[in-house]
Amino acid sequence: MPDVTDGNAMAKDTAAREHTSCGRARDLILFPTLAVKRALLAWTKHVVCKHPRKVVAASVAVALILAVGILRIDVRTKTDELWVPQNSQIMHNRAVFRKTFGAEPVFALAMLHGKSKSENILTYRHIETLYEIDQGVMKIGEGKPSSYKAVCYKDGAQNCVNDSALSLWCSRDHFNREVMSADDPQEALMRIVNERKVTCGGRDARPEALYGSLRRDPASGNVTFANALQLSYLVENSAERTSFEKLFKSYMIDVGKKIGKRDACCTVWYVYFGAFDEEINRSIVGDIPLVAASFLLIIIGMIVTQYRRRSSNEPDFAMLSFWGAVGVFLSVAMGYGIVIGAGVPFTSLAQIGPFIFLGIGVDDVILMLEGIRNSRRVLGIAGRDAGGANAHERVEHMMERAGISITVTSVTNVLAFGLGSTTAIPAVSWFCIYSMVAILCDYLVQSSFFLAIVVMREEKVDRDAATAPSSSTAMAPEENKDGVSSASPDARKSEDIFAVIIERHANFVRRVPVRIVVVLVFVAYGLFSAFGEPKIKRGLPRTDLAPDKSFLRDYFKVQDATYASQIGLPLYMCHAGVDHNLPEVRARMYASWGAYMKNRWIDFESVDAKINSAQSYSVFVQALGPIRANATRSCRSYGISQEICDAAGWTISTISQKPLEQVLTDGGPTLYDEDAFRQVSKHVFSIGYGTFRNDVKTNENNDIIATRMFMRTKPVFQNAAYQVEVYREMMKLDSQINEMYWKDFPGRPHFIYSEPLVYFQQDAILWDELILNLSLAGTGVFIVCCLVLANPAAFIATLAIGVIDLFLFGTMYIGGIKFNIIAAVNLVMAVGLAVDYTLHFIHAFMSTPPELSRDDRMVLAMKGIGRPIALGVFTTFLGTLPMAASSSTIFRTFFAMLVSTVVYGMAVGLVLLPVLLASIPLPPAAHLSEKNESTSFDSRGISGAEEGAHFASTSEVEFATVPA
């Protein structure tokens, strides 16, 4: 028979080796946490406790010095600098477009709109009203550099470009002759509206572009009704533009009042390019007082929740909470000073930051206050309680628990926001930088300034205890002056409502039926949120960018209801950096144009795609006959590939309306040779170059160096999903055309451009950016949880944060909140905020004595950490409450999402996690609970077992600690 003794010895030896191996792995994982803990305790013991007044003075001085950086504030409000990636293909296209063709003109728009949807204002009387408005605009700033005629965008004939319902006539006299002099002015007007296809300036007169909410006769197709008439003025983006816009705004307000009094059926709306920046900046300035209101509410909330009836064991913490709030304010000022001083722009998102950071900072203050309160109960107070600890021992005890907990969540938040700053969207990246630095500064201020305040307060408690009349019997720390346990009913009378509710709740969730219901409710709401996500509307409406009661809201609300559904996106197909005289280049340009004309999103049947584009290039190239014998040759005779010639032939056939077979005969289409094309160009310039001034660029030899062709898509402005599809399809087509037709040419000679595409890309990349940032932040949180917990509970902590983010989609679905960049910011930010509500509880649970049942550990953790979590939720809610009074839709969206985040965070942290941790068996976290298991005596002669016994008898859980 085998030797049983030897077998047992071998088994023990194997187990010992495995235990040693696991211990080494655990020590390696915990090394960063242990190092941070040692440094934190050394800082507390050797610096703060010894020199609290110097620490306070130094902390305030450093914070104020760094806060001076705010004076370098650089406010950014331009949407194209904030909300779209700066290194994308469309941004590259825009840069080349502007370099080649110059900066695009900006707009100033006025609209005459019927107050009733049934009001037809396509009448000669309302056209006369438009002329009245137009003549006033022409007189704005007469004789000054800021006059309309001085700043207007001009065509080749130096005429101001302004497409509108008045463009059918070259002047008011022209209108009077054709309409007002007719026997029936209304009939004459409608005949011209339906028959005239080109404006006086030679541009498209498509009714959908000129008249809003138009209706056509089903039989004839003629326009019979319009509810809006628009005046469109193009202005050079010059230094005088701002002055003109101020005069334009003043004039439109006056003329709007005048017409409103005279014509009760109509309203005048207006907008101009600079209005976006002005109104967003007005919103930022107008909401600054809300930050002060938030700070005041937080101070009041903290004082009220920390105030308790005075007793020898539980002195008033209201003043400490006030200084804690002051520390939070200092940290926000310090963080913003650092970031602004480093040159990071200040945006509307950065303005929202203080509401959030005040809440996060106050959470840390509450944890420290609860920690010092717990230290007094566990250790007692020297001079009053038998074996009581002095002030420095109590503070070190608090920092060993609450300090580590705050450190963990601060590191997690900094890591989450730091990873979030890698996003391609500038405003979000800058916001994450503000968040990362502000949270780090909050941690530094709380562990210096506020910690020193606590030390001085505790020293005063010691002095008061030493000078107080001595009692006949010294009390043990866990007994109050009446000789009863601090957990007794008499002592509980001094507890606040949060503690009472938490205690009852802890006992309530012990019940198995309650746990089943909790899991079912969370699963049901999670499924509801998941299935509701595809139904959430996408996009950031232009009206949401402006504050309430802004004229921008009024204008775009009407514009979206009248014109947006009728007309598509303007597109420019551009070619630059190639010799346009070469037949091979022109053939490839025709082939490129044809690729767009075949695309399902291009409004191929529209007049815009046929006439305007033809004017831009086709007429320019092909309209004149040969200027000499053999001036034209077939495409194939130039050595151009069959594929390119066939594609070019299809385009020429389509725009010339000739049969394709005829165009492709004998290796066609026919193209001018290089010399002939140069001669044709010079001839066209001499007879009418003004027509092509904005679409063709030449060098000093009059050789063409760049061209652009104008097209339109089908209407997409009212559908965010269509906008995303158009963006993706156009960018894909851009790349495909360069690959098919231009790969043998250096650079990218071909590119597509449209200003709205710059903004459409935001929604196109938003989901991918969100997934990337959530993945990075979630991974960072998981790594920190592993380093701190060294336990499978890290998976539960990360999962809990994911649940909170999932639930936010439920809020968006119920509240009608659109999925856009604002919602995405909140979803990323929720990762950082959720940590405070999840990791604290898991940390506290894993710190309870492992010999207790899971139910008892859950109850102990709940009673110890539940109140700080609940208070943190309450104060964060108070801090964000002023946002509900903001005039900005963006701010109110933040309020709804932030409140949902803290509510879901509390639900997960105090309902779901207690149920899961009490139900799922987890291995003990020895590094968190071994102090309670130890029987060694500390310097006060209190063993770990006695402290654990007190811990159990009073139903108070201490904050998690990591052994030195």
PyMOL commands that set and color helices and strands:
alter all, ss='L'
color gray80, all
select helices_A, chain A and resi 4-48+52-72+79-82+89-101+124-138+148-151+165-168+172-180+185-195+207-210+241-262+275-286+288-306+318-341+348-379+391-420+426-467+489-492+497-508+512-535+542-545+551-562+583-597+607-622+636-638+642-656+660-663+665-667+674-692+720-741+755-789+793-815+821-846+854-885+889-919+926-933+944-953
alter helices_A, ss='H'
color red, helices_A
select strands_A, chain A and resi 106-114+211-212+215-216+223-225+228-235+266-272+570-576+632-634+670-672+696-698+704-712+750-753
alter strands_A, ss='S'
color yellow, strands_A
deselect
rebuild
show_as cartoon
